[in-house]
Amino acid sequence: MKRILLFMGTNLAIVLMLSLTMRILGVEPYLNANGLNLTSLLIFAAVMGFGGSFISLAISKWMAKKSMGVQVIESPANSREQWLVDTVRRYSEEAGIGMPEVGIFHSPDVNAFATGMNKNSSLVAVSSGLLEQMTREEAEAVIGHEVAHIANGDMVTLALIQGVVNTFVMFLSRVIGYVVDKVVFKTENGTGPAFFVTMIIAELVLGVLASIIVMWFSRKREFRADSGGARLAGRQNMIAALERLNSLNPAPLPDRMAAFGISGGGADGLKRLFLTHPPLNERIQALRESVKG
């Protein structure tokens, strides 16, 4: 499946932009001018890492609307849109969150996603294919799943985790670059080209390893959202919705939105480490076992 979500892609672009800006302004080279200042470097990395993460979070709803072509329902035009808005409102009240914006994006595939800055400023969007191919009960379970994501604060938690891994990727990549530049290439004054080249390579490698942590959290939160959807829409309806998704085998959302959606693909071996969602069979089994428990 496609694994890279909108939040992570936007976050990477912003972090690179901030890093480049600081380098142009002479802030980053200053850290290495008289030897590597680890305390200053850590502060710099934290500001850049968390800054990129929270800017990404702040614009996530806007980016989702633009990238997915979401049409926000300002005033329901028909009974289906009215039902959709009423369902989101009912579940939001039960979950204790502010009413999200509600939208539809045109896609023949069955999918939905939720995103936003916080619990009271969010967006729930469903595909036209979901409305056409699922029963009302199944669709309500999917909506409950997305509302549960918002109620659980998954977007904010994701931003915090991404900020932490950003910080350590930026910090360690610069330490590695500095050590290689001084020890291997024997640069005496300031830093040489080896520092920059090694730093970029280290950022790429460490970024891949860091994404494993983010994906692990993404998979864990799916089980929590399934449980939340079961509480809101009924456990059997949630199981039925996941079974329908499994039988339809929907195409994943685009790379930028993968971790925000209801469904996900499967993979074995090392590929499993980069999945945004657990396999649907495992999610179904987890819900069934919770009934037995």
C-alpha positions as CSV (number, residue, x, y, z in Angstrom):
1,M,0.0,0.0,0.0
2,K,1.0,3.6,-0.3
3,R,2.4,4.7,3.1
4,I,3.3,8.4,3.2
5,L,0.6,10.6,4.5
6,L,-0.2,14.3,4.0
7,F,1.0,15.2,7.5
8,M,4.4,13.6,7.1
9,G,4.9,14.9,3.6
10,T,4.0,18.5,4.6
11,N,6.1,18.1,7.8
12,L,9.2,17.1,5.8
13,A,8.8,20.0,3.4
14,I,8.4,22.5,6.2
15,V,11.4,21.1,8.2
16,L,13.6,21.3,5.1
17,M,12.4,24.8,4.4
18,L,13.1,25.9,8.0
19,S,16.5,24.2,8.0
20,L,17.5,25.9,4.7
21,T,16.3,29.3,5.9
22,M,18.3,29.0,9.1
23,R,21.4,28.0,7.1
24,I,20.9,31.0,4.7
25,L,20.5,33.3,7.7
26,G,23.7,32.0,9.3
27,V,22.0,30.4,12.3
28,E,22.9,26.8,11.7
29,P,26.6,27.4,10.8
30,Y,27.0,29.4,13.9
31,L,26.4,26.2,16.0
32,N,29.6,24.8,14.4
33,A,31.7,27.9,14.4
34,N,33.7,27.1,17.5
35,G,33.1,23.4,17.9
36,L,29.8,21.7,18.0
37,N,27.6,23.1,20.9
38,L,25.4,20.1,21.7
39,T,23.0,22.1,24.0
40,S,22.5,24.8,21.4
41,L,22.2,22.2,18.7
42,L,19.5,20.3,20.7
43,I,17.5,23.4,21.2
44,F,17.8,24.3,17.5
45,A,16.7,20.8,16.5
46,A,13.7,20.9,18.9
47,V,12.6,24.3,17.6
48,M,12.9,23.2,14.0
49,G,11.5,19.7,14.6
50,F,8.4,20.7,16.6
51,G,8.0,23.8,14.5
52,G,7.7,21.8,11.4
53,S,5.4,19.3,13.0
54,F,2.9,21.8,14.4
55,I,2.9,23.9,11.3
56,S,1.9,20.8,9.4
57,L,-0.8,20.1,12.0
58,A,-2.1,23.6,11.7
59,I,-2.6,23.4,8.0
60,S,-3.6,19.8,7.8
61,K,-7.3,20.5,7.3
62,W,-6.7,23.0,4.6
63,M,-4.2,20.7,2.8
64,A,-6.7,17.8,3.1
65,K,-9.4,19.8,1.5
66,K,-7.2,20.9,-1.4
67,S,-5.5,17.6,-2.1
68,M,-8.6,15.4,-1.9
69,G,-11.0,17.9,-3.5
70,V,-13.3,17.7,-0.4
71,Q,-16.6,19.5,-0.9
72,V,-17.6,20.8,2.6
73,I,-21.4,20.6,3.2
74,E,-22.4,24.1,4.3
75,S,-26.1,23.4,3.9
76,P,-27.3,19.9,3.1
77,A,-28.6,19.7,-0.5
78,N,-30.4,16.4,-0.1
79,S,-31.5,13.7,2.4
80,R,-28.2,11.8,2.1
81,E,-26.1,14.9,3.0
82,Q,-28.5,15.7,5.8
83,W,-28.1,12.2,7.2
84,L,-24.4,12.5,7.0
85,V,-24.3,15.8,8.8
86,D,-26.8,14.6,11.4
87,T,-24.7,11.4,12.0
88,V,-21.5,13.3,12.5
89,R,-23.3,15.8,14.9
90,R,-24.8,13.0,16.9
91,Y,-21.5,11.1,17.3
92,S,-19.6,14.3,18.1
93,E,-22.0,15.1,20.9
94,E,-21.7,11.6,22.3
95,A,-17.9,11.8,22.1
96,G,-17.8,15.2,23.7
97,I,-16.1,17.1,20.8
98,G,-17.0,20.2,18.8
99,M,-18.9,19.7,15.6
100,P,-16.4,19.0,12.8
101,E,-16.8,20.2,9.3
102,V,-18.3,17.5,7.1
103,G,-17.4,16.9,3.5
104,I,-17.6,14.5,0.6
105,F,-14.8,13.8,-1.8
106,H,-15.5,12.1,-5.1
107,S,-13.9,8.7,-5.5
108,P,-15.4,5.3,-6.5
109,D,-13.4,3.7,-3.7
110,V,-14.8,3.2,-0.2
111,N,-12.8,5.4,2.2
112,A,-13.1,8.2,4.8
113,F,-10.7,10.3,6.9
114,A,-10.6,12.8,9.7
115,T,-8.0,15.5,10.4
116,G,-7.7,18.9,12.0
117,M,-5.8,21.0,14.5
118,N,-7.7,19.9,17.6
119,K,-10.9,18.2,18.8
120,N,-13.0,21.3,18.3
121,S,-11.6,22.3,14.8
122,S,-11.6,19.2,12.7
123,L,-12.9,17.7,9.4
124,V,-14.6,14.4,8.7
125,A,-14.8,13.5,5.0
126,V,-16.2,10.4,3.3
127,S,-15.9,9.3,-0.3
128,S,-18.9,9.2,-2.6
129,G,-18.0,5.5,-3.1
130,L,-18.5,4.8,0.6
131,L,-22.0,6.4,0.5
132,E,-22.9,4.4,-2.6
133,Q,-21.5,0.9,-1.6
134,M,-22.1,0.7,2.1
135,T,-25.3,0.3,4.1
136,R,-26.3,3.1,6.4
137,E,-25.3,1.0,9.4
138,E,-21.9,0.3,7.9
139,A,-21.3,3.9,6.9
140,E,-22.3,5.0,10.4
141,A,-19.7,2.7,11.9
142,V,-17.0,4.2,9.6
143,I,-18.1,7.7,10.6
144,G,-17.9,6.7,14.3
145,H,-14.4,5.4,13.7
146,E,-13.3,8.8,12.3
147,V,-15.0,10.7,15.1
148,A,-13.2,8.4,17.6
149,H,-9.9,9.5,16.0
150,I,-10.8,13.1,16.7
151,A,-12.0,12.4,20.3
152,N,-8.8,10.4,21.0
153,G,-6.7,13.4,20.0
154,D,-4.8,11.3,17.5
155,M,-3.8,14.2,15.3
156,V,-2.2,16.1,18.2
157,T,-0.5,13.0,19.5
158,L,0.9,12.3,16.0
159,A,2.2,15.9,15.9
160,L,4.0,15.4,19.2
161,I,5.5,12.1,18.2
162,Q,6.6,13.5,14.8
163,G,8.1,16.5,16.6
164,V,10.2,14.2,18.9
165,V,11.5,12.1,16.0
166,N,12.1,15.2,13.9
167,T,14.2,16.6,16.8
168,F,16.4,13.5,17.1
169,V,16.8,13.1,13.4
170,M,18.0,16.7,13.0
171,F,20.2,16.5,16.1
172,L,21.9,13.1,15.4
173,S,22.3,13.8,11.6
174,R,24.3,17.0,12.4
175,V,26.4,15.2,15.1
176,I,27.2,12.4,12.6
177,G,28.0,15.0,9.9
178,Y,30.3,16.9,12.3
179,V,32.1,13.8,13.5
180,V,32.7,12.5,9.9
181,D,33.9,16.0,8.8
182,K,36.4,16.3,11.7
183,V,37.5,12.7,12.2
184,V,37.5,11.3,8.6
185,F,38.1,14.4,6.5
186,K,40.2,16.3,9.1
187,T,38.5,19.7,8.5
188,E,40.2,22.1,10.9
189,N,38.3,25.4,10.5
190,G,34.6,25.4,10.7
191,T,32.9,22.6,8.6
192,G,33.6,21.4,5.1
193,P,31.5,20.0,2.3
194,A,31.7,16.5,4.0
195,F,29.6,17.8,6.9
196,F,26.7,18.9,4.7
197,V,26.8,15.8,2.5
198,T,27.0,13.4,5.5
199,M,24.3,15.3,7.3
200,I,21.9,15.0,4.4
201,I,22.6,11.2,4.0
202,A,22.2,10.7,7.8
203,E,18.9,12.7,7.7
204,L,17.5,10.4,5.0
205,V,18.5,7.2,6.7
206,L,17.4,8.3,10.2
207,G,14.2,9.7,8.7
208,V,13.3,6.2,7.4
209,L,14.0,4.7,10.8
210,A,11.9,7.5,12.5
211,S,9.0,6.8,10.2
212,I,8.8,3.3,11.6
213,I,8.0,4.8,15.0
214,V,5.3,7.0,13.5
215,M,3.8,4.2,11.5
216,W,3.7,2.0,14.7
217,F,1.7,4.7,16.4
218,S,-0.6,5.0,13.4
219,R,-1.4,1.2,13.5
220,K,-2.0,1.3,17.3
221,R,-4.4,4.2,17.0
222,E,-6.5,2.3,14.5
223,F,-7.4,-0.4,17.1
224,R,-8.4,2.4,19.5
225,A,-10.5,4.1,16.8
226,D,-12.2,0.8,15.9
227,S,-13.2,0.4,19.6
228,G,-14.4,4.0,19.7
229,G,-16.5,3.4,16.5
230,A,-17.9,0.3,18.1
231,R,-19.1,2.3,21.1
232,L,-20.7,4.9,19.0
233,A,-22.3,2.9,16.2
234,G,-22.4,-0.6,17.7
235,R,-19.8,-3.3,17.7
236,Q,-21.5,-5.5,15.2
237,N,-21.9,-2.6,12.8
238,M,-18.2,-1.8,13.2
239,I,-17.3,-5.4,12.5
240,A,-19.6,-5.5,9.5
241,A,-18.1,-2.2,8.1
242,L,-14.6,-3.7,8.4
243,E,-15.7,-6.9,6.7
244,R,-17.3,-5.0,3.9
245,L,-14.0,-3.0,3.4
246,N,-12.1,-6.3,3.4
247,S,-14.4,-7.8,0.8
248,L,-14.3,-4.7,-1.4
249,N,-10.5,-4.4,-1.0
250,P,-10.6,-0.6,-1.6
251,A,-7.6,1.2,-3.1
252,P,-5.7,3.2,-0.5
253,L,-5.9,7.0,-0.2
254,P,-3.2,8.9,-2.0
255,D,0.2,8.9,-0.3
256,R,-0.4,12.2,1.4
257,M,-3.6,11.0,3.2
258,A,-2.9,7.3,3.9
259,A,-2.8,7.4,7.7
260,F,-5.9,9.5,8.0
261,G,-8.2,7.0,6.3
262,I,-10.3,4.1,7.5
263,S,-8.7,1.3,5.4
264,G,-5.2,0.1,4.7
265,G,-3.4,-2.5,2.8
266,G,-1.4,-5.5,4.0
267,A,2.2,-6.5,3.9
268,D,4.6,-9.1,5.2
269,G,8.1,-9.0,6.6
270,L,9.8,-5.6,6.7
271,K,7.1,-4.0,4.7
272,R,4.8,-4.4,7.7
273,L,6.9,-1.9,9.6
274,F,5.8,0.8,7.2
275,L,2.0,0.2,7.2
276,T,-0.2,3.0,8.4
277,H,-3.0,0.6,9.2
278,P,-3.0,-3.0,10.6
279,P,-4.5,-5.6,8.2
280,L,-8.3,-5.5,8.3
281,N,-8.4,-9.2,9.4
282,E,-6.5,-8.3,12.5
283,R,-8.8,-5.4,13.3
284,I,-11.8,-7.6,12.9
285,Q,-10.3,-10.2,15.1
286,A,-9.5,-7.7,17.8
287,L,-13.1,-6.5,17.9
288,R,-14.4,-10.0,18.1
289,E,-12.1,-10.9,20.9
290,S,-13.1,-7.8,22.8
291,V,-16.7,-9.1,22.8
292,K,-15.5,-12.5,24.2
293,G,-13.5,-10.6,26.9
